Amino acid sequence: MAIEEALQEIMEYYRSQAMAGELGFGRSPAVLVIDFQKGLTDAKRPAGCDLESEIGHTLQLLDRVRQKELPVFFFVLGYRNPALEGGLLVKKLPVLNGFSLGSDNVELDPRFEPLSREQLLVKRYPSCFYGTPLAATLTVLRVDTVILTGCMTSSCIRATANDALQHGFRPVIPRECVGDRSRLPHEVNLMDIHARCGDVVSLERVLDYVDSL
């Protein structure tokens, strides 16, 4: 069975159980650009993969968002001491030993240049909320919707969407702006995120929403 057919069958089953309804957009969004850093966007590196299309679409979104002066947060994964600060995550994924602060694996992909009003935060685990001031900052800014871009769909995007929901923020994922190392976990997780904790929608729909603000 093709991936699309299998996912459609699962989604229909979910909907029969009153799942996969949309939360919708709120009135005050912020954009999170997650882990578009050299160690992950360079396919020649041990932890990297091809994210060219996702980066291009995210840059398109950022251009529109900046015209509205909406909050933007950039995140990178990095550690002073990977073995200590990364705990069992680094033990499970030893490739992360190469993500020490100061190494270029932790630097943002050069196509992204945060503006002076935009924050760059370091995280140590998949969720952008875990161990960071993100939730408090969003609350101060009165944000009610977080638009998630970046990688990887099956780990950091999913974990952040789930935590956003639990903190009371509406997670919106423009599917063209998120990527993964493999199509199968990417598509399965997009389907399951939409079913359980966020709204996976087209980039065009997100752009229309931003334009309406």
N, C-alpha and C positions, 0 to 999 in steps of 0.2 A: 504494500500500500504506500502511495506517495506521502511525503511529509504533510503536504497541504491537506490531503484527505483525512489523514489520521488526526491532525490537529482540529480540523473542522468537526469531526465526529466527537472528539473530547469536549470541544466547546459547546456543541449542541447538548451533550449530556449535562454539562455544568449549568447551562441555561435552564434545563428542565428542573434543576434543583434551586432555581432562583439565584444563581450566581452570575457573575460577569456583567452586572449592571454598571453604568458609568457614574462616577462621582461628579463629573462636570468641572468646568473651570470656575475658579473663584474670582475675586475682584482685584487681588493684589499678588501678582506672581514674582518669583525670583527664578533665575536660571542657575543650575549647578552643572559645571563642566568637570566631569569626573575622570581622573587618571589618564587624560590625554598627555602623557609624559613620554620622554624619549625611550625609556626602557620598555614601553608597551606599544608605542606607535611605529617603531622601527622593526620591520619584519625580520631583519637580519640578526637581531639580538635574541638571547635565549628565551625571554618572556614575551617577545614582541609578535605582532601579527599585522596583517594588512587592514588598515582602517582609513584608507584614503577617502573613500566615499563618505564615511561617517564624519570625518573631519571637515570635509567640504560643506556638508549640509549644516554642521554645527556653526561654522563660520557665517553661513548665510543667516542662520537664526540670530547669532550674536549681532550682526549688522543691524537687523531690524529691532532687536531688543534695546540696543544702545541708543537708537534714535528716540526711544521712549524713556531713556535713562532709568531702566529697571535694574534692580539689584542683580549682580552676577557674582558667583563664587566659583573659584577654581580650586580643585583638589588634586594633590599628588600623594602617592603612597611612598613613605620613606621612614627611615629609622636612624637614630644615633648609634644604637647597638641592636642590629637585627635580631640576634639570638635572644636577647633579653626583652626588648620592647615588643617584638613580634610574637613571642611565646610559642604556643602550639601551631599558630598559623604558619610561621616560618619553618617549624619542624615538619609540618605537612607539605609545605611548598618551599623547599630549600633554595629554589631559584631567587627567592626574595632576599637572600643574603647579599645579593648584588645591588640592593636598593638602599645603601647607606646614604645619609644626608651628605651632600658635597659631591657625590658621584653624578655624572650626567644622566644616569638612568632616572634620577628623580627630577630633573629639569623638565619644565613644560616643553612640549613640542614647539619648535620655534615659530610655527604659524599662529600661535596664540600669544597675544601680548596684553595682559590685564591693564586696564586703565587705572588711574590713580585712585578712583573711588571703588574699585573692585578688589575683593579680598582673595588672597592665595593662602589656602590652609593645607597643612600636612596631616594626613591620617595614617593610622597604623593597622587598621582592620578594614574589611570591605565596606561597611556602612559609613557614609559621610557624617552621620550623627554620633557615632560611637567615639567617645573620648575627645570630641571637639566642641567648640562653643556654637555650633551651627544652630541648634534649636533655640537657644536664648537670643541669638542675633536675629533670626527670622521673626521671633516674637516681638522684639523691640521694633522691628521694621513693619510690623503688622502684616506680614506676608501670610497668605492663606493657601497658596498654590506653589508647588515646586516643579519646574520643568527640568527633567533629567536628561542629560546628554553624556556621552562618553563610553567607557568600557570598564569591565566586561559585563555583558548583559546577564550572564548566568551567575555572577558573583556580586560585584560592587553596585551595579544598577539595581539588581533585585533586592539586595540587602538595604540599600538606601530607600527604595520605594516602600519597602515594608516598614522601616523605621519612620519614614515620613508620615505614613498613615497612622502609626501608633502615637505620634506626637501631634496629630491633629492637622496636618498639612495635606492638601490634595496632590497626590503624585500624578504628573502627566509625563508620558514618555513618547516623544516623536520618534517613530520607529526608524526613520532614516538617519537619526542622529546617535544611535547606539549600535555597538558592534561587539563581536566576540571572536574567538579563535576558530570556531567551527559553526557551520550553519545550523546543525541540529540542536545543540544547547541554546543557541541564540533564539531560534523560532519557538522551541518548547517553552523557554522562560518568558518570552514576550506573551505567549498565549496564557501562561499561568499567572503572570503579573496582572494581566487584564482581567482575569477571572477572579483574583483574590485581593489585590491591594492597590491597584492603580488603573489609569486609563491609558492604553496604548493607542495612539492616534497618528494620523499622517502629519508630516511637517507642514503641509499646506494648511491644515486645520489650525495648527498652533500659530502659524504666521497670521492667519485671519483673526485669531483671538488677540494677538499682540497688537495688530493694527486697530482693533476696536477699542482699545483702552484709552 
